[in-house]
Amino acid sequence: MAKLSWVLLVSYLASLSQALHFEPFSISSLPPISFDDESDLTRAAQGSRNKLGGPLISKATSRFIEDAISEWNSTGLSVAVVQRDASVTDPSHPGWRIEYGSYGVASTHYEPSPSENATIMKKNTITPDILFAIASNSKLFLAMSVGLLVSNETLAADFRKTRGVVLGWRTKMRDIFGPELWQLWDEGAERGATIQDLLSHRTGLPRHDYSGVQRKGGLEEMIRTLRHLRPSATFRETFQYNNLMYETLSYLPTLLLNQTYESYIAQHLFEPLNMTSSTYSVAQVELHSDAKESAWPHRDLSAHMAQGHLADKRDFTRGVDGTLKAIVPYFNSPGEEKTWAGAGGVITSARDLSTWVAMLLNGGRHPFTNATIVPPEVIDFVAHGRTVAAGKADFPELSPSTYGAGQFRYSYRGTEIIEHGGNNHGFKSQVARFPEHGLGVVTLSNDGEQGGFVLEAAKWRIVDELVFDAGAGSKGKDAGKKTKGDGFVNWTSRYHKLWDAYKKSKKDGAMAPPSPRVPPSKPFSQLSRGRYAHATYGSLTPCRVPSNPLHDSHSSSALLAHEGNNPQQPLSMKDTLGSQRGEEYENPHTNCTAVLSLPSTRRILAFASEGTANDVPETYITPFQRTFGTHLLLRHWSGDLFNVSVVWTNDDRRAALRLDYRVGGDAGAGRRRAEFGKGVGLGYGVDEKLDSEDEGAMMWTLDESFTVEWATGADGGEEGLAFRDGFWGKEGLDSREPEGWGKEGAEVWFEAQA
């Protein structure tokens, strides 16, 4: 029996689709998981290799993928498989076999039904041209852009003349940006970090993803704020995935050529490869955008954009799986995508990525014309492993893995694989290639919950069949089914165990507070009177939530239905405090009345209070607007400690765009009445009174929880909020948590402002 430790479980869940963002895992010491299907795992490791001529995506594989989508209650999957084959003479892709697999649903929309008082849901199916956000698979485009810049002899000569140093992979960031712009917390990293160090995730910085916000000063301002981010390891000590370093490198085209990063990629990669559906522009793909940008390729792509999906109201700490729901509109607003363009901004299709992966397999040359797109030495350099990403294999078929630049490199059943995954709100992706076999596999999902398991199982299924001749002996109705000794590895079974274990760990890890709770060192009212700031993360203004709505047995409906959920009718303190003294709940921040009255806030508080009976802690909420969050929800645990959840919602943006699917005379219903007569978006009649909650809104996720210590200064120390227990996204076996309390022990320290 093989054993998988919980530490490896964490790393493996992350590696399923290495993310622009993923959920930190706080459990480090739990029993191992047993897998009992290893008896024939490596039986076919030295089996026959794929014989050219058969289908790349067999009917059996298609049935397997369709079954997997159903089994995981997933949405859609777009697949592209390419393989070098000199016998192919098709003029559209000579020398290459290319096949696409399209499964499930890309998006849904509502149309009037023959009945006057209802609408019907229409499903748009996946095709090879449907667009997906590929998140961190964008990193290889960034790495290639760096390679093109350092290979530019004219640029290199000018750089050497003006800066006095050679421009290359080993050029120090301090020599590129200058000592005033490039500063880090760790002086060793500040002095020594090179382009290669940033690409290989070895600067010592943890993720700090929650610091990623849209800044008026753009990338230059973001780079200037890096100096305030605390490292969790010394320079080059361990692998720690860091999106901010890729964003930093995306500033190079602007600095060196006075050209935006996005236009540089379009000019040097998208256009030469005829990737006409690939873009960074949300305005081009967002159906609900008011303005379509004129960015390349100058056309509206919104009809081809898949809807991402997440589990609304998911909370594994309470055993709640949530409801898989489409994210409408797209999770980024037009213009906001620039925050993470280099690390995860590409939006593209399986068709475009088939050309991309074929170019990689072809040593940087266009797969159909043989024209050089990227110098072959750059292709080789970025694929070369530099940092040990996983020093121990998670499964018998896998080897330890290394990371080069935007790519992991390891072996599967003895054959080498170079790949990367991607994961953001509602989308997962995987782009893998097997150089020994001239084979590339692209899998794209619009299910941000369990879609990663589907796309990984599909990838391994294709590889097992093409590379290891798995299933060759199965015929007829048994073809495609997993049978003993058929050569397929049962990844689906493993993934179910991993996912179940992950959910269980979240629930088991939710530590109950002591009873009764110990009050903090200062009165609760003092916390809501403060303002707290971090130079990179921004400022926090905690708004104290009145107690009565949360203690009310009908709190959920009361919060949602209050004044018709109209932000213009604020949640009044005098209406909710009951016997509590109003001055105790006074929120001095001018924005708190508006914040507490927003649809998003009410829905968060309503869901958070469900099932709490009379054990409702003191609660605060604060706006936290960024890609991976919109609110921080603080709930008192005991003493000076609070649980904090990073919650992302789209209620308010939907309301602003008049997309809210509320029932009962709201603006959204009025808009739909004008469009559909008497029909309402989800099939309800406009005169039917139900709930005031927006049925199409998304709230994700309360189980992304950390710890905040309120350092009150009562002991003479500094006052502020110390965020701990994984908030900074620490990774790597050799990384460390800060020791101590208050500012000293904070991963991120928000200092109290005068």
MOMOVEN-V390061 format. One record per backbone hydrogen bond with DSSP energy under -1.0 kcal/mol. NH is the residue of the N-H (numbers start at 1). CO is the residue of the C=O. If there is no record, write none. Layout:
BEGIN
nh/co
NH/CO
NH/CO
END
This chain:
BEGIN
nh/co
2/35
4/33
9/5
10/6
11/7
12/8
13/9
14/10
15/11
16/12
17/14
20/423
21/423
33/4
35/2
41/38
45/42
47/44
54/51
62/58
63/59
64/60
65/61
66/62
67/63
68/64
69/65
70/66
71/67
72/68
73/70
74/69
77/103
78/444
79/101
80/442
81/99
82/440
83/97
84/438
85/95
88/85
93/90
95/88
96/93
97/83
99/81
101/79
103/77
105/75
106/124
107/124
109/122
111/120
113/118
120/111
122/109
124/107
126/104
130/127
131/304
132/348
134/346
137/134
138/135
139/136
142/138
143/139
144/140
145/141
146/142
147/143
148/144
149/145
150/146
151/147
152/149
156/152
157/153
158/154
159/155
160/156
161/157
162/158
163/159
164/160
171/168
173/193
176/172
177/173
178/174
182/178
183/181
190/186
191/187
192/188
193/189
195/171
196/169
198/194
199/195
200/196
202/197
207/729
208/728
211/208
212/209
213/211
218/215
221/217
222/218
223/219
224/220
225/221
226/223
228/225
229/226
232/204
233/204
236/202
237/234
240/201
247/243
248/244
249/245
250/246
251/248
252/249
255/251
256/252
257/253
258/254
259/253
264/260
265/261
266/262
267/263
268/264
269/265
270/265
271/266
273/269
274/271
275/270
276/274
278/275
279/347
286/282
289/286
298/295
301/284
304/301
305/302
306/131
307/106
309/426
310/325
312/323
313/699
314/311
315/320
318/315
319/316
320/315
323/312
325/310
327/308
336/333
338/335
339/336
344/340
345/341
347/279
348/132
351/128
353/349
354/350
355/351
356/352
357/353
358/354
359/355
360/356
361/357
362/358
363/360
364/359
365/362
366/371
370/366
373/364
374/364
378/375
379/375
380/376
381/377
382/378
383/379
386/403
387/403
389/401
390/401
398/395
399/411
401/390
402/409
403/387
404/407
405/382
408/419
409/402
410/417
412/415
413/397
415/412
417/410
418/433
419/408
420/431
422/429
424/427
427/424
428/445
429/422
430/443
431/420
432/441
433/418
434/439
437/434
438/435
439/434
440/82
441/432
442/80
443/430
444/78
445/428
446/76
448/309
454/450
455/451
456/452
457/453
458/454
459/455
460/456
461/457
462/458
463/459
464/460
465/461
466/462
467/463
468/463
470/464
471/486
472/469
474/471
478/475
479/476
481/478
486/483
491/489
494/490
495/491
496/492
497/493
498/494
499/495
500/496
501/497
502/498
503/499
504/500
505/501
506/502
507/503
508/504
509/505
510/507
511/509
526/523
527/524
530/527
532/540
533/751
534/538
538/534
540/532
543/621
545/619
551/547
552/548
555/552
558/554
559/555
560/556
561/557
562/558
564/561
565/562
566/563
569/566
572/570
576/573
577/573
580/577
584/581
585/582
592/589
595/591
596/592
598/595
602/598
603/599
604/600
605/601
606/602
607/603
608/604
609/605
612/609
615/612
616/614
620/634
621/543
622/632
624/630
626/629
629/626
630/647
631/647
632/622
633/645
634/620
635/643
636/618
637/641
638/641
639/518
641/638
642/708
643/635
644/706
645/633
646/704
647/631
648/700
650/698
654/650
655/651
656/652
657/653
658/655
659/654
662/660
670/666
671/667
672/668
673/669
674/670
675/671
676/672
677/673
679/676
683/680
688/685
695/661
697/694
700/648
702/314
704/701
705/703
706/644
707/724
708/642
709/722
710/640
711/709
711/720
712/710
716/713
720/711
721/750
722/709
723/748
724/707
729/726
735/732
736/232
746/743
747/723
748/723
750/721
751/533
752/719
753/531
END
